[in-house]
Amino acid sequence: MVPHQMDEGNIDSFMRHAMPHADMAENMFISSLAFNLLLIIFFYIHHYFIFDRFVSTKRYVSYVLVLVLCFVVIFYGSHIFKRFVFESVPFMMRPISFREFIRAFNWYLLILSVGLGVKLLMQLKQTEQRAREIENAQLRTELSFLHAQINPHFLFNSLNTIYSLALKKSDSAPAAVLKLSHLLRYVIDDANRESVALEQEINYLNNYIDLQKLRSTASLVVNFNVTGNISSTQIAPLLLLPFVENAFKYGISNQEPSPIDITLERTASSLTFSVQNKKFEQGEKDSTGIGINNVKRRLELLYHDKHVLEIEDKTDSYFIKLTIQFT
């Protein structure tokens, strides 16, 4: 049986039926490509120009009108492009179907929604960043103020010590002046930084304790114990001093034993600092509020959720324990 052979007439008939389908597929692809390209262009124009020009300035009616105009340009522009280039029939002779209009409008709304979401998210992040910058600036200002309070307070107490020694014509006065010079060098040069080595802070405390011992009676006994590896540890400067100052301010008596126990322990993840002293009636004292209140606020700013401060203020004793987490 001989296979059926297509003659030239059959081939021409087949080509005439096949070509319109091929042309239609090509036209649909080009039309979609043109529409998508226009949507992409609209996305970037909306992101960098339209939103900032109208929404940021609260010109909402103009914004809506511009969006409607953009859709008209995108929708009809893509069809004009397709029908002028790929169709021999003028585009006005073939009306656009309602279904085609709705499909295009849905795509337009999708791109617009994505563009609005991206823009609003970026604005939210910028607003949060500006808020953080303002908050950080305010915190830095407050920290500078709190830090500035410490220096004259410390100097006042130290000069009182030297003045007391001078009145007694004590031979310890020159040593006290030397200790004070070391302390002032630390306060002026090092303590203005955001953080210092823990070793420096401990040396500062030791110098301060030695200076206070020079004017104290034999009843004063200070135990300062440091344990753990303190190397490579950074801490806010002058953070521990107010607790030691407080112990010397209220924990010394000329008649009774006056022990002051200070411990500092550095573990792998934390630092624990404690001060325990007796309480004696000292008469009228400086009540400026600088000291413990100052350090509480600094701890809140510097180690907000990484510290625990325990204070036991009893009739005859005072105890503080500060724990700072480093991890």
Secondary structure, 3 states (H helix, E strand, C coil): CCCCCCCHHHHHHHHHHHHHHHHHHHHHHHHHHHHHHHHHHHHHHHHHHHHHHHHCCCCHHHHHHHHHHHHHHHHHHHHHHHHHHHCCCCHHHCCCCHHHHHHHHHHHHHHHHHHHHHHHHHHHHHHHHHHHHHHHHHHHHHHHHHHHHHHHHHHHHHHHHHHHHHHCCCCCHHHHHHHHHHHHHHHHHHCCCCCEEHHHHHHHHHHHHHHHHCCCCCCEEEEEEEEECCCCCEECCCCCHHHHHHHHHHCCCCCCCEEEEEEEEECCCEEEEEEEEECCCCCCCCCCCCCHHHHHHHHHHHCCCCEEEEEEECCCEEEEEEEEECC
